[in-house]
Amino acid sequence: MKYKIFLFVFILGLISSIVLYSNSLTGICDPGKGCDVVNSSIYGSTLGIKNSVHGIFIFSFMILLTLFHIKKPNNHTRKIIHLAILIGSAIAVYFIYLQIFVIKALCSFCFLVDVSLLVSLIFMFYLWKH
């Protein structure tokens, strides 16, 4: 059950990343508002690559890894999934900070991914205790 919840979070992240990447085609982000402001800021790219592209690859990999783990659980994949949630949550906190205090604009798709990762982190720790 736990990994199905993580799978849901990763799918949500992938869908949001695809929507953000395809914004130039879909126009889903209103020009000059929230998503557009965040994604066109200097923080919208890392190492010269749009964050949405990073998200597409990372979430795709995590979906495949989680599906593999659900089908054939093992300690190695479990550790990778948990590590990815820890790292992703740390990055999510940083991105939330940037949106609220530096850019002063919120991207609803970015925020959805960030909050989802933080919820999965809380859920992961809760299940470790129980």
Order of alpha helices (4+ residues) and beta strands (2+ residues): alpha-alpha-alpha-beta-beta-alpha-alpha-alpha
